[in-house]
Amino acid sequence: MERRSGYCLSVIMLVFGVVFLHCLVMTSFAASVTYDHRALIIDGKRRVLISGSIHYPRSTPDMWPDLIQKSKDGGLDVIETYVFWNLHEPVRNQYDFEGRKDLINFVKLVEKAGLFVHVRIGPYVCAEWNYGGFPLWLHFIPGIEFRTDNEPFKAEMKRFTTKIVDMIKQENLFASQGGPVILSQIENEYGNGDIESRYGPRAKPYVNWAASMATALDTGVPWVMCQQPDAPPSVINTCNGFYCDQFKQNSDKTPKMWTENWTGWFLSFGGPVPYRPVEDIAFAVARFFQRGGTFQNYYMYHGGTNFGRTSGGPFIATSYDYDAPLDEYGLIRQPKWGHLKDLHKAIKLCEAAMVATEPNITSLGSTIEASIYKTDSQCSAFLANTATQSDAAVSFNGNSYHLPPWSVSILPDCKNVAFNTAKINSVSTISTFVTQSSEADASGASLSGWTSVNEPVGISSENAFTRMGLVEQINTTADKSDYLWYSLSVNIKNDEPFLQDGSATVLHVKTLGHVLHAFINGKLSGSGKGNSGHSNFTIEVPVTLVPGVNKIDLLSATVGLQNYGAFFDLKGAGITGPVQLKGFKNGSTTDLSSKQWTYQVGLKGEEMGLSSGGSTLWKSQTELPTNQPLIWYKASFDAPAGDTPLSMDFTGMGKGEAWVNGQSIGRFWPTYTAPNNGCTDTCNYRGGYNANKCLKNCGKPSQLLYHVPRSWLKSSGNVLVLFEEMGGDPTKLSFATREIQSVCSRISEAHPLPIDMWASEDDARNKSGPTLSLECPHPNQVISSIKFASFGTPQGTCGSFIHGRCSSSNALSIVKKACIGSKSCSLGVSINVFGEPCKGVAKSLAVEASCT
């Protein structure tokens, strides 16, 4: 009995200890997050924080851990994400947080990686997301007016915001509970341009209400409002833009924060591909921190994919790559990722001085600016040359410095340059998607067993209805489908003046957009489309009418709903008229607009669930019908070999949507090409950037490759379903995998030391010099060949290097010896390594290598 009592006592003590330890763990990591005029303060300590946006539904859950880890490896402290109301509450009071929609799981994975989270609840998000993130049912609530002092809207906004906050609280994910969430955002860019002013006198009360509603939710962490100069004192006004160094807080009690530094720009169907040079991004970031900023977020750090019908715009493409440091597929984009990683390390070397004091900013010339953060024990400095053409020789603290144009040098000790924004130490890579024919795909995939189903032209559903006159599309479909049929019968008599001399009549249709196909008597007679700048358009289609009844079927399609601007929610779509027949002998016109039309929301194939591939309607034919409008296709395939990201090349297709195993990979539209002009082979990073400055892919399809997530595939028996709207040949489809063709670097004698050398002793740093480093992108690869090596005055860029007038004769052999057979290699950029090819000339080392 005594032994038993002792055992029970031990168990009780053990259980008590475990409970006590659990409570200790739960409370000891709870963080206090506040702020002052300089920075966010976490557990009493001011912090300089680097953040990056990753939108959880624009990638798949299996991608999240890798994306988060690569973000951490790139030097991020914080992951920022929007919360998408229409994704989570597609039907009022019916919520969905499964799969790609699992916000809580995403936040927990960020926490597991040891990073903070900024949750931008909005719930208006913009984000080039369908309807700005608002659910369409919101539009139909009686008396509602969006984003203003309107009781029905405020009630719904409060309800959803509270729902998200409560979910985060229930999982103890706010920093005040020991979790990773250190910031939340309410509203979004309401103060941009004239948006707020257009809402009139009810705008300011709405802003004040939104701030009060959010802060009353008692999260224990600060709330921000971006681009909101009149933000009340209870929240932090933050900056969005390509540059925010000149941003002024609206309160002397809040820190200077940048919630969206646009790393590129979004892609539109019909537009070229925008990109932003990393030298300019680094310049913008360094300038922001030089002038007192302490929190900066990249929008986007990983852009991802607009799966399904989530893209907004209208005309936003399925790819949301954004030229981000991590590309659409989650792969590292070099040199962008690597150069920014080095920048982050340099900024962190200055953090102690930066948070301890204000910057002392002085002008050293018309385009030269120095900022010093100095205390009794710390000193860090930033030197900027804002000129767009001329280098500058700068004297600072008794030393001389060379500053390229449009660049910032960072001096963590106020003496030695650790980093210059225009001098890239990181590797560059050339990558491409390699495609194989779907007939015999070398990777193991083969599209086979093609079957099809014809989509009926015109009205085919029992749910069709009639109305006098034309209806606006979004109010009619509630965005349940991209498609709305407008159908009308016209009776032509033998003596009708339309039939004069057998000449064709013209059908005139004016529409708000976005796409229109006109069918006369079951045959496609003509089509039209808008663009990202002007969604509305007019078509005039020559048609041939016959005596008797003629059927006019107009298929109107949307390509994502408006997501930005004052009253964006009221922007309509579809045919609002007039619809006219022109061609009378006497020159008169018949207006059909006010006649009784028959309408059908969506397609018959959508109603029958063809996207799942499981219907019995699919027919196999000796010859697959191709290049015809309104047709569904289905094929099967095995998963391509390997684990590299996978895409599908839609060459040969027209426009439509695609599903893999029932999940939509998004809208495809390879026939919408970018204009032939406006692109350049190279883009000068010097000078202010805008969305139209650096463009590529002119004269080509805006998007040809579409992401097929590996996690959606089975090893065999996968089902691909396509709806082709305009006409195409699915047998031309092919799979594509990403391959790195070359790894390059070009380092000059004037480059700073690699940033990692700052961990070395001063003597070691002083004995070192600029270093060129190469590393294969995949763990199991080694450098197999050196395609180019030159020490002297090489010209060109990665993939197109050429020797200059000055070139060391033994550079190639030295680089081969140092690098081939290794995963990585480093070489000093010095005449001590390569000899002296030309005295008195500034020299560089350029290398291009292959990895296998």
C-alpha positions in Angstrom: 0.0 0.0 0.0 2.8 2.4 0.8 4.5 1.7 -2.5 1.1 2.2 -4.3 0.6 5.5 -2.5 4.0 6.6 -3.5 3.4 5.7 -7.1 0.1 7.6 -7.1 1.8 10.6 -5.6 4.5 10.5 -8.2 1.9 10.3 -11.0 0.0 13.3 -9.5 3.2 15.3 -9.3 4.2 14.3 -12.9 0.8 15.3 -14.2 0.9 18.6 -12.3 4.3 19.2 -13.7 3.3 18.6 -17.2 0.2 20.9 -16.8 2.4 23.6 -15.2 5.0 23.2 -18.0 2.3 23.4 -20.6 0.9 26.6 -19.0 4.4 28.0 -18.8 5.0 27.3 -22.5 1.6 28.8 -23.4 2.3 32.0 -21.5 6.0 32.6 -21.7 6.0 33.1 -25.5 3.1 35.5 -25.5 4.4 38.7 -27.0 3.6 42.3 -26.4 3.3 44.1 -29.8 3.1 47.9 -29.7 4.7 50.7 -31.6 6.1 54.2 -31.3 7.2 56.8 -33.9 10.2 54.7 -34.9 9.2 51.1 -35.2 7.0 48.2 -34.1 8.0 47.1 -30.6 7.9 43.4 -29.9 8.4 42.4 -26.3 9.8 45.9 -25.5 12.3 45.9 -28.4 12.1 48.0 -31.5 12.4 45.9 -34.7 13.4 46.4 -38.3 11.2 44.0 -40.2 11.3 42.6 -43.7 8.1 41.1 -45.0 6.7 39.5 -48.1 3.3 38.7 -49.4 2.2 35.1 -50.1 -1.5 34.6 -50.8 -2.4 31.2 -49.5 -5.1 30.4 -52.1 -2.8 31.3 -55.0 -0.7 28.2 -54.3 -1.5 24.7 -52.9 -1.0 23.5 -49.3 1.8 21.2 -50.4 3.7 24.2 -51.7 3.3 26.3 -48.5 6.1 24.9 -46.4 8.6 25.3 -49.2 7.5 28.8 -50.1 7.7 29.8 -46.4 11.1 28.3 -46.0 12.5 30.0 -49.1 11.1 33.2 -47.8 12.9 32.7 -44.5 16.1 31.7 -46.3 15.7 34.9 -48.3 15.8 37.0 -45.2 12.1 37.7 -44.4 10.8 38.1 -40.9 7.1 38.4 -41.8 4.7 36.8 -44.2 1.8 39.0 -45.2 -1.5 37.7 -46.7 -4.9 39.0 -47.5 -8.0 37.1 -46.4 -10.5 36.5 -49.3 -14.1 36.9 -48.2 -15.7 35.5 -51.3 -13.5 32.4 -51.1 -14.5 31.7 -47.5 -18.1 32.6 -47.6 -19.4 31.9 -51.2 -22.9 31.6 -49.8 -24.0 33.8 -46.9 -23.3 32.0 -43.6 -21.8 29.0 -45.3 -18.0 29.0 -44.7 -15.2 27.1 -46.4 -11.7 26.9 -45.0 -10.6 23.6 -46.6 -7.6 22.9 -48.8 -6.2 26.0 -50.4 -8.6 28.0 -48.3 -7.2 26.9 -45.0 -6.0 30.2 -43.6 -5.3 28.8 -40.1 -3.1 26.0 -41.4 -1.2 28.5 -43.5 -0.6 30.7 -40.4 0.5 27.8 -38.3 3.0 26.7 -41.0 4.5 30.3 -40.9 4.6 30.0 -37.1 6.4 26.6 -37.4 9.1 28.2 -39.6 9.7 30.9 -36.9 8.3 33.8 -38.8 5.7 36.5 -38.0 2.4 37.0 -39.8 0.5 40.1 -41.0 -3.1 39.2 -41.7 -4.8 41.8 -44.0 -8.5 41.1 -43.3 -9.8 44.0 -45.4 -12.3 42.5 -46.1 -11.9 44.5 -49.3 -8.6 43.3 -50.8 -8.3 44.5 -54.4 -5.4 42.1 -55.2 -6.5 41.7 -58.8 -9.0 39.3 -57.2 -12.5 38.7 -58.5 -14.8 41.5 -57.2 -12.1 42.8 -54.9 -12.7 39.8 -52.6 -16.4 40.7 -51.9 -18.9 37.9 -52.3 -21.6 38.6 -55.0 -24.4 37.9 -52.6 -23.4 41.0 -50.7 -24.5 43.1 -53.7 -28.1 41.8 -53.4 -28.7 42.8 -49.8 -31.5 45.4 -49.7 -30.3 48.9 -49.2 -26.6 48.0 -49.2 -23.9 50.4 -50.4 -20.3 49.2 -50.3 -17.5 50.9 -48.4 -19.4 53.8 -47.0 -21.3 54.7 -43.9 -24.1 52.3 -44.7 -25.6 50.1 -42.0 -26.2 46.9 -44.0 -22.7 47.0 -45.3 -21.1 47.7 -42.0 -23.1 44.9 -40.3 -21.8 42.4 -42.9 -18.2 43.7 -42.8 -18.2 43.5 -39.0 -19.6 40.0 -39.0 -16.9 38.6 -41.4 -14.1 40.5 -39.8 -15.1 39.2 -36.4 -15.4 35.7 -37.8 -11.7 35.8 -38.9 -10.5 37.4 -35.7 -12.3 34.8 -33.6 -10.9 31.9 -35.7 -7.3 33.3 -35.1 -8.0 33.8 -31.4 -9.4 30.3 -31.0 -6.1 28.9 -32.2 -4.1 31.3 -30.0 -2.4 32.7 -33.1 -2.2 36.4 -32.2 1.1 37.4 -30.8 -0.6 38.5 -27.6 -1.6 34.8 -27.2 1.8 33.4 -28.0 1.2 33.2 -31.8 2.8 34.6 -34.9 0.3 37.3 -35.9 1.8 40.7 -35.1 -0.3 42.9 -37.3 -3.8 43.1 -38.8 -5.2 45.3 -41.5 -8.7 46.8 -41.9 -9.9 48.3 -45.2 -7.5 48.7 -48.1 -6.3 51.7 -50.2 -9.5 53.6 -49.5 -7.5 56.9 -49.4 -5.9 56.2 -52.9 -6.4 59.0 -55.4 -10.0 60.2 -55.4 -11.6 57.0 -54.2 -12.5 58.3 -50.7 -13.6 61.7 -51.9 -16.0 60.2 -54.4 -18.0 58.6 -51.5 -18.7 62.1 -50.2 -19.5 63.1 -46.7 -20.2 59.5 -45.6 -16.6 58.4 -46.3 -14.9 59.8 -43.2 -17.4 58.4 -40.8 -16.9 55.0 -42.4 -13.1 55.2 -42.0 -13.5 56.1 -38.3 -16.1 53.3 -37.8 -13.8 50.7 -39.5 -10.9 51.6 -37.3 -13.0 51.6 -34.1 -14.7 48.3 -35.1 -11.4 46.6 -35.7 -9.6 47.8 -32.6 -12.6 46.9 -30.4 -12.0 43.2 -31.4 -9.2 43.2 -28.8 -6.6 41.3 -30.7 -3.7 42.6 -28.7 -1.8 43.6 -31.8 -1.8 46.8 -33.9 -4.1 47.5 -36.8 -3.0 49.3 -40.0 -4.9 51.1 -42.8 -2.8 51.3 -46.0 -2.9 54.5 -48.1 -5.2 56.2 -45.6 -3.8 59.7 -44.9 -6.8 60.5 -42.6 -6.6 57.3 -40.6 -7.6 57.8 -37.0 -4.9 57.7 -34.3 -6.0 54.2 -33.2 -4.5 52.6 -36.4 -1.3 53.0 -38.4 -1.4 54.6 -41.9 1.0 52.8 -44.2 2.3 53.3 -47.7 1.8 51.3 -50.9 3.8 51.9 -54.1 7.0 51.4 -56.1 8.7 53.9 -53.9 7.9 55.0 -50.3 11.0 56.8 -49.1 9.2 60.1 -49.2 6.1 58.8 -47.4 5.1 60.9 -44.4 3.2 59.4 -41.5 -0.1 61.2 -40.6 0.9 61.0 -36.9 4.2 61.6 -35.0 3.3 58.6 -32.9 3.3 56.0 -35.7 6.3 54.3 -37.5 7.0 54.6 -41.2 5.7 51.4 -42.7 5.5 50.1 -46.3 2.8 47.5 -46.8 3.2 47.0 -50.6 6.5 47.4 -52.5 5.4 46.1 -55.9 8.1 43.7 -57.1 6.7 43.7 -60.6 3.2 44.1 -61.9 0.2 41.9 -62.8 -0.4 40.3 -66.2 -3.5 41.0 -68.2 -4.9 38.9 -71.1 -4.0 40.9 -74.2 -1.0 42.6 -72.5 2.7 42.2 -72.5 4.6 40.7 -69.5 5.7 43.4 -67.0 8.9 43.0 -65.0 11.0 45.1 -62.6 14.8 45.0 -62.4 16.1 44.0 -59.0 18.5 46.9 -58.9 15.6 49.2 -58.8 13.7 47.3 -56.1 16.9 47.2 -53.9 17.3 50.9 -54.5 13.7 51.6 -53.4 14.1 49.4 -50.3 17.4 50.9 -49.3 16.1 54.5 -49.8 13.1 53.6 -47.6 15.3 52.4 -44.7 17.7 55.2 -45.3 15.0 57.8 -44.7 13.6 56.3 -41.5 11.5 53.3 -42.5 11.4 50.2 -40.3 8.8 47.8 -41.8 8.8 46.9 -45.5 6.7 44.3 -47.4 7.2 43.0 -50.9 4.0 42.7 -52.9 4.4 40.0 -54.1 7.2 37.7 -52.7 5.4 34.8 -54.3 2.5 35.7 -56.6 1.2 32.3 -57.6 -1.8 31.4 -59.7 -5.4 32.6 -60.1 -7.0 29.2 -60.1 -10.6 28.7 -61.1 -12.4 32.0 -61.7 -10.7 33.9 -58.9 -8.9 36.5 -61.1 -10.4 40.0 -61.2 -9.7 43.0 -63.4 -11.4 42.4 -65.7 -9.0 40.6 -68.0 -6.4 39.6 -65.3 -4.6 36.6 -66.5 -4.5 33.2 -64.7 -0.8 33.6 -63.9 -0.1 36.0 -61.0 3.6 35.6 -61.2 4.2 39.3 -60.6 7.9 38.9 -61.4 8.3 38.1 -57.7 11.4 36.6 -56.0 9.7 33.3 -55.9 8.0 32.6 -59.3 4.5 31.4 -60.0 5.7 27.8 -59.4 7.5 28.5 -56.2 11.0 28.4 -57.8 13.7 30.9 -56.8 14.0 33.7 -59.4 17.6 34.8 -59.7 19.2 37.3 -59.3 16.1 38.9 -57.7 15.9 36.5 -54.7 19.6 36.4 -54.1 20.3 40.2 -54.4 17.4 41.0 -52.1 18.7 38.4 -49.6 22.0 40.2 -49.5 20.2 43.5 -49.1 18.3 42.2 -46.1 21.5 41.0 -44.5 23.1 44.4 -45.0 20.0 46.2 -43.5 20.0 43.8 -40.5 23.7 44.7 -39.8 22.4 48.3 -39.3 19.3 47.4 -37.2 20.8 48.2 -33.8 21.7 51.7 -34.8 18.5 52.2 -36.8 16.1 51.5 -34.0 18.1 53.4 -31.5 17.8 56.8 -33.1 16.5 59.0 -35.9 18.4 59.3 -39.2 20.5 62.4 -39.6 20.0 63.2 -43.3 22.4 65.5 -45.1 22.9 66.5 -48.7 26.3 66.0 -50.1 25.4 67.3 -53.6 22.3 67.9 -55.8 21.7 64.1 -56.2 23.8 62.8 -53.2 22.3 62.1 -49.8 23.8 60.7 -46.7 21.9 59.3 -43.7 23.6 58.5 -40.5 22.2 56.5 -37.6 24.6 57.2 -34.7 24.6 56.5 -31.0 27.5 56.4 -28.5 28.1 52.7 -29.4 26.6 52.3 -32.9 27.0 53.9 -36.3 25.5 52.9 -39.6 25.1 55.0 -42.7 23.4 55.0 -46.1 24.8 56.9 -49.1 22.5 57.5 -52.1 23.1 58.7 -55.6 19.6 59.5 -57.1 21.1 60.6 -60.5 19.9 58.5 -63.4 23.0 58.9 -65.6 26.2 59.9 -63.7 28.4 58.1 -61.3 29.5 60.0 -58.3 32.6 60.2 -56.2 31.6 61.0 -52.6 33.7 62.1 -49.7 32.1 60.9 -46.4 33.6 60.8 -42.9 37.1 61.3 -44.4 36.8 58.5 -46.9 36.0 58.4 -50.6 33.2 56.3 -52.1 32.1 55.5 -55.6 28.4 55.5 -56.2 26.8 54.3 -59.4 23.8 56.2 -60.6 20.5 55.3 -59.0 22.1 53.3 -56.2 22.5 53.2 -52.4 25.6 52.0 -50.6 25.0 50.6 -47.1 27.8 51.1 -44.5 27.0 49.1 -41.3 30.0 50.6 -39.5 29.8 54.1 -41.1 33.0 53.2 -42.9 33.0 50.0 -45.0 30.5 49.3 -47.8 28.7 46.1 -47.2 26.3 46.4 -50.1 25.5 48.5 -53.1 22.0 48.2 -54.7 23.4 48.4 -58.3 26.2 45.8 -57.8 24.8 42.2 -57.8 26.8 39.5 -56.1 24.1 36.9 -56.5 24.0 34.4 -59.3 21.7 34.8 -62.3 19.9 31.9 -64.0 18.4 31.2 -67.4 15.5 28.9 -67.2 12.9 27.7 -69.7 10.0 25.4 -69.8 10.8 22.4 -72.0 7.7 21.0 -73.7 7.1 17.6 -75.3 4.3 16.5 -77.6 1.3 15.1 -75.9 1.4 12.3 -78.4 4.6 10.9 -77.0 5.8 12.8 -74.0 9.3 11.8 -73.0 8.6 12.6 -69.4 6.1 9.8 -69.2 2.9 11.7 -69.7 0.6 11.2 -72.6 -2.9 12.7 -73.3 -5.0 9.9 -74.7 -8.5 8.7 -75.0 -9.9 12.0 -76.3 -13.7 12.4 -76.1 -16.0 15.4 -76.6 -19.4 16.9 -75.9 -20.9 19.7 -78.0 -22.2 22.6 -76.0 -25.6 23.6 -77.4 -25.9 27.0 -79.1 -28.5 29.1 -77.4 -31.1 28.1 -74.9 -31.0 24.5 -73.6 -31.8 24.7 -69.9 -35.2 24.4 -68.2 -34.1 27.3 -66.1 -34.2 29.7 -69.0 -36.4 32.8 -68.6 -37.7 35.7 -70.6 -37.6 39.4 -70.1 -38.7 42.4 -72.1 -35.5 44.2 -73.1 -31.9 43.6 -72.3 -30.5 42.7 -68.9 -27.2 43.5 -67.2 -25.1 40.4 -66.8 -23.7 40.4 -63.3 -27.1 41.2 -61.7 -28.5 38.3 -63.7 -25.8 35.6 -63.2 -24.7 36.7 -59.7 -21.3 35.5 -61.1 -22.4 31.8 -60.9 -20.9 31.5 -64.4 -18.9 33.5 -66.8 -21.6 33.0 -69.4 -25.0 34.4 -70.2 -27.1 33.6 -73.3 -29.2 36.3 -74.9 -31.6 34.7 -77.4 -34.1 36.1 -79.8 -36.1 34.9 -82.9 -36.6 37.2 -85.8 -39.1 36.4 -88.5 -38.1 37.6 -92.0 -40.7 37.7 -94.8 -39.9 37.0 -98.4 -40.5 40.7 -99.3 -38.4 41.9 -96.4 -36.0 44.7 -97.5 -33.2 42.9 -95.7 -33.0 40.4 -98.6 -32.1 42.9 -101.3 -29.8 41.5 -103.9 -28.7 38.8 -101.5 -26.5 41.1 -99.7 -25.6 40.5 -96.0 -27.3 42.3 -93.1 -25.2 43.8 -90.3 -25.9 42.9 -86.7 -24.8 45.8 -84.5 -24.3 45.0 -80.8 -23.0 47.3 -78.1 -21.9 45.6 -74.8 -20.3 46.5 -71.5 -18.1 43.4 -72.1 -16.1 41.4 -71.7 -16.4 39.0 -74.6 -19.2 38.4 -77.1 -19.9 35.7 -79.6 -22.8 36.1 -82.1 -24.5 33.1 -83.5 -27.0 33.3 -86.4 -29.1 30.2 -87.0 -26.7 28.1 -85.0 -23.5 29.3 -86.7 -20.8 31.5 -85.3 -21.0 34.8 -87.3 -18.6 37.0 -85.4 -16.9 37.8 -82.0 -15.6 40.7 -80.1 -13.6 41.4 -77.0 -12.6 44.3 -74.7 -9.3 44.7 -73.0 -8.0 45.5 -69.5 -8.3 49.3 -70.2 -11.7 49.2 -71.9 -14.0 46.3 -71.3 -16.9 47.7 -73.3 -17.0 47.5 -77.1 -19.3 47.3 -80.1 -19.3 44.7 -82.8 -20.9 44.9 -86.3 -21.2 41.4 -87.8 -22.2 40.7 -91.4 -25.0 38.1 -91.2 -27.1 36.4 -93.8 -30.7 36.0 -92.9 -33.1 33.6 -94.5 -36.9 33.9 -95.1 -38.8 32.7 -92.1 -37.6 32.4 -88.5 -34.0 33.4 -87.9 -32.4 32.6 -84.5 -30.1 35.2 -82.9 -28.1 33.8 -80.0 -25.6 36.1 -78.3 -23.2 34.5 -75.8 -21.7 37.1 -73.4 -18.8 36.1 -71.2 -17.0 37.8 -68.3 -13.3 37.5 -67.6 -13.1 38.4 -64.0 -15.1 41.1 -62.3 -13.9 44.7 -61.5 -11.8 44.8 -58.3 -10.6 48.4 -57.9 -11.9 52.0 -57.9 -14.7 53.9 -56.3 -18.0 52.1 -56.7 -16.2 49.3 -58.5 -19.0 46.9 -57.4 -21.5 48.7 -59.6 -19.4 48.2 -62.8 -21.6 46.2 -65.1 -21.1 43.7 -67.8 -23.0 42.1 -70.7 -25.2 43.5 -73.4 -27.0 46.6 -72.5 -27.6 47.7 -76.1 -28.5 48.7 -78.5 -28.8 45.5 -80.5 -29.8 46.4 -84.1 -30.2 45.0 -87.5 -28.9 47.2 -90.3 -29.4 46.7 -94.0 -32.8 48.0 -95.2 -33.1 49.2 -98.7 -34.2 52.6 -97.3 -31.2 52.7 -95.0 -33.3 52.4 -91.8 -32.4 50.2 -88.8 -34.5 47.7 -86.8 -33.8 48.0 -83.0 -34.2 44.6 -81.3 -33.2 45.9 -77.8 -36.7 46.2 -76.4 -38.1 43.0 -77.7 -38.7 39.9 -75.5 -35.4 38.0 -75.1 -34.8 34.6 -73.6 -32.0 34.2 -71.2 -29.9 31.3 -69.8 -27.4 31.7 -67.1 -24.3 29.5 -67.7 -23.7 26.6 -70.0 -25.5 23.3 -70.3 -22.2 21.5 -69.7 -21.8 23.4 -66.4 -25.3 22.4 -65.4 -24.4 18.7 -66.2 -21.2 18.8 -64.3 -18.9 18.0 -67.2 -15.9 19.6 -65.5 -15.6 16.6 -63.3 -15.2 14.3 -66.3 -17.8 11.8 -65.0 -20.8 12.3 -67.2 -22.0 9.6 -69.6 -22.4 12.2 -72.4 -18.8 12.0 -73.5 -18.5 10.6 -77.1 -15.5 9.0 -78.7 -15.3 9.6 -82.5 -13.0 8.3 -85.2 -11.8 11.8 -85.7 -11.8 14.3 -82.8 -13.7 17.4 -83.8 -11.4 20.4 -83.7 -11.4 24.1 -84.4 -15.1 24.5 -83.6 -16.7 26.7 -81.0 -18.6 25.6 -77.9 -17.2 22.1 -77.3 -16.0 20.2 -74.3 -13.0 17.9 -74.5 -11.8 15.2 -72.1 -8.6 13.1 -72.0 -6.7 11.0 -69.6 -3.0 11.0 -68.7 -0.5 9.7 -66.3 1.5 12.1 -64.1 4.7 13.2 -65.8 7.8 11.7 -64.2 9.8 13.7 -61.7 8.8 16.3 -59.1 9.7 19.5 -60.8 6.8 22.0 -61.2 4.5 21.2 -64.1 2.7 23.4 -66.6 0.5 22.8 -69.7 1.3 24.5 -72.9 -2.0 25.6 -74.5 -0.7 26.2 -78.0 -3.5 25.5 -80.4 -6.4 26.3 -78.1 -8.6 29.4 -78.3 -10.3 30.5 -75.0 -12.0 28.7 -72.2 -11.4 26.9 -68.9 -9.5 23.8 -67.9 -9.9 21.3 -65.1 -7.6 18.5 -63.8 -9.3 15.8 -61.8 -12.2 18.2 -61.2 -10.1 21.2 -60.0 -9.9 24.3 -62.2 -6.4 25.4 -63.2 -8.0 28.6 -64.5 -9.1 30.4 -67.6 -6.9 29.9 -70.7 -6.7 32.4 -73.6 -3.6 31.8 -75.7 -5.1 33.5 -78.7 -5.1 36.9 -77.0 -1.7 38.3 -77.9 0.1 41.4 -76.7 0.6 44.4 -78.9 3.6 44.3 -81.2 5.2 47.4 -79.7 6.2 48.7 -76.3 8.7 46.0 -75.3 12.5 46.3 -75.1 15.3 43.7 -75.1 16.7 45.2 -71.9 15.4 47.6 -69.3 17.5 50.3 -67.7 16.8 50.1 -64.0 18.0 53.7 -63.5 15.2 56.2 -63.0 11.7 55.9 -61.7 9.8 52.7 -62.4 6.2 52.4 -63.6 4.1 49.5 -64.7 4.8 50.2 -68.4 8.5 50.8 -68.2 9.8 47.3 -68.5 7.8 45.0 -70.8 8.5 41.7 -72.7 6.6 39.2 -74.8 5.2 41.7 -77.2 3.4 40.2 -80.2 3.1 36.9 -78.4 0.3 35.2 -76.3 0.0 36.9 -73.0 -0.1 33.5 -71.3 0.7 30.2 -73.0 1.7 28.1 -70.0 -0.7 27.2 -67.2 0.3 25.7 -63.8 -0.8 22.2 -63.1 -0.1 21.6 -59.4 1.6 18.2 -58.8 -0.5 17.7 -55.7 -3.6 17.5 -57.8 -2.3 14.5 -59.8 -2.4 10.8 -59.2 0.3 8.5 -60.6 -2.1 7.4 -63.4 -5.6 7.9 -64.6 -5.7 11.7 -64.4 -8.6 13.4 -66.2 -8.2 16.6 -68.1 -11.4 18.5 -69.1 -11.5 21.5 -71.3 -14.2 23.9 -72.3 -13.3 25.5 -75.6 -15.3 28.7 -76.3 -13.8 29.8 -79.6 -12.3 26.8 -81.4 -9.0 25.0 -81.0 -7.1 21.7 -81.4 -6.5 20.0 -78.0 -4.2 17.4 -79.6 -1.6 20.2 -79.7 -1.5 20.5 -76.0 1.7 19.5 -74.3 3.2 19.3 -70.8 6.2 21.4 -69.8 8.7 21.2 -67.0 11.1 23.9 -65.8 14.8 23.5 -66.5 17.7 25.7 -65.6 19.9 26.1 -68.7 22.6 28.3 -67.2 24.0 29.7 -64.0 25.9 32.9 -64.4 27.6 35.6 -62.4 29.5 38.8 -63.3 31.6 40.5 -60.6 33.8 43.6 -61.0 36.9 44.6 -59.0 34.7 47.4 -57.6 32.1 45.1 -56.1 31.7 44.9 -52.4 32.8 41.8 -50.6 30.1 39.0 -50.3 27.8 40.1 -47.5 28.5 36.9 -45.6 32.1 38.1 -45.1 30.8 40.6 -42.5 30.7 37.7 -40.1 34.5 37.5 -40.4 37.1 39.3 -38.4 38.1 42.8 -39.6 41.6 41.4 -40.6 40.0 38.7 -42.7 37.7 41.2 -44.4 40.6 43.5 -45.2 42.6 40.7 -46.8 39.6 39.6 -49.0 38.3 41.1 -52.1 35.4 40.8 -54.5 34.4 37.2 -55.1 32.5 35.4 -57.8 30.4 32.5 -56.5 28.4 29.9 -58.4 26.0 27.4 -57.0 23.8 24.8 -58.7 20.1 25.4 -57.9 19.3 21.8 -57.0 20.9 19.8 -54.2 21.8 16.8 -56.3 23.4 18.8 -59.1 27.1 19.7 -59.8 28.7 22.1 -62.2 29.2 20.1 -65.4 30.5 22.6 -67.9 31.7 26.2 -68.2 30.1 27.8 -71.2 31.9 31.1 -70.9 34.6 32.7 -68.7 36.3 36.0 -69.2 38.4 38.2 -66.9 38.9 41.6 -68.3 36.2 43.7 -70.0 33.4 41.1 -70.9 30.2 42.4 -72.4 26.6 41.3 -72.4 24.4 39.4 -70.0 23.8 35.9 -68.8 23.4 33.7 -71.9 25.0 36.3 -74.2 28.3 37.1 -72.7 31.1 38.0 -75.2 34.8 38.8 -74.7 35.8 42.5 -74.6 39.0 44.0 -75.9 40.7 43.0 -72.7 40.5 39.3 -71.7 42.8 37.0 -69.7 43.9 34.0 -71.7 43.8 31.6 -68.9 40.4 32.6 -67.3 38.5 29.6 -68.8 41.0 27.0 -67.6 41.1 28.5 -64.1 37.4 28.6 -63.7 37.0 25.0 -65.0 39.6 23.7 -62.6 37.9 25.5 -59.6 34.3 24.7 -60.5 33.7 21.6 -62.6 32.5 18.6 -60.5 31.5 20.8 -57.5 28.0 21.9 -56.4 29.4 25.4 -55.8 32.7 27.3 -56.3 34.2 30.7 -55.5 36.9 32.7 -57.2 38.6 35.9 -56.2 38.1 38.7 -58.8 41.7 39.7 -58.9 44.8 39.9 -61.0 46.4 37.7 -58.3 44.1 34.9 -59.6 43.9 35.6 -63.3 47.0 37.7 -64.0 47.0 41.1 -65.5 45.4 41.2 -69.0 45.4 45.0 -69.3 46.8 47.6 -66.9 44.9 50.6 -65.9 41.5 49.2 -67.0 38.7 48.4 -64.6 38.1 44.6 -64.9 35.3 42.1 -64.3 35.0 38.4 -64.2 32.0 36.9 -66.1 31.1 33.2 -66.0 28.3 31.1 -67.4 28.0 27.5 -66.3 25.7 24.5 -66.7 24.6 22.1 -63.9 23.6 18.5 -64.2 
